[in-house]
Amino acid sequence: MTAMPDKTQRGHGGSESGRAIDSASLAAGAMMMLSGPLSILMGVSGIAQDSLLVSSSQYAYRFDLTAWGVIHLVVGVALVVAGLGVLMNKSWGRGAGAATAGISLITQFMFVPYYPVWAISVMTLDLLILFALTRYHIETGGRR
């Protein structure tokens, strides 16, 4: 018997819901749904001026803890929204996710003197998100 050719068009104006999400995008979306709430929690802690955070006086990018809280809160909400876009396989999800993870990576790097263990662990998570979203995948013959 001969195999019937697949009549669906891939990548040319097809329905977004018709495509299956690949495993790297699924992992990136899940990591964004972890990194976002972690940033939101850090933002709330900064806004409340919790004793968890230590302000460093020798740092070139020294902001008030409330300012850091607002920055982390905004970035965290953006990560959650972009993560939902990636998980729902929206066309804007991967680009928005990569951009938001890059911004989160930069803000966490600047936040290292305030809470190093937290910042470095979230930076690692952001790097994994960037790797998963920006990898290049080549399909050959319709198979992965």
Long-range contacts (C-beta under 8 A, 24 or more apart in sequence): 6-142, 10-139, 10-142, 16-89, 16-90, 16-91, 17-89, 19-89, 20-89, 21-86, 21-87, 21-89, 22-137, 22-144, 24-132, 24-133, 24-135, 24-137, 25-86, 25-89, 25-93, 25-94, 25-132, 25-133, 26-87, 27-128, 27-132, 28-83, 28-86, 28-97, 28-128, 28-129, 28-132, 28-133, 29-83, 29-84, 29-86, 29-87, 29-93, 29-97, 30-83, 30-87, 31-83, 31-125, 31-128, 31-129, 31-132, 32-79, 32-80, 32-82, 32-83, 32-86, 32-97, 32-100, 32-101, 32-129, 33-80, 33-83, 33-84, 33-87, 34-125, 35-76, 35-79, 35-83, 35-101, 35-104, 35-122, 35-125, 35-126, 35-129, 36-76, 36-77, 36-78, 36-79, 36-80, 36-83, 37-76, 37-80, 38-76, 38-118, 38-122, 38-125, 39-72, 39-73, 39-75, 39-76, 39-79, 39-104, 39-122, 40-72, 40-73, 40-76, 40-77, 40-80, 41-76, 42-69, 42-72, 42-76, 42-111, 42-115, 42-118, 42-122, 43-68, 43-69, 43-70, 43-71, 43-72, 43-73, 43-74, 43-75, 43-76, 44-69, 44-73, 45-69, 46-70, 46-72, 47-73, 52-115, 53-114, 53-115, 54-114, 54-115, 55-114, 56-113, 56-114, 59-113, 61-110, 65-114, 68-111, 68-114, 71-107, 72-107, 72-111, 75-100, 75-103, 75-104, 75-107, 78-103, 79-104, 86-133, 94-133, 97-129, 97-133, 98-129, 98-130, 98-133, 98-134, 101-126, 101-129, 101-130, 101-133, 102-126, 102-130, 105-130
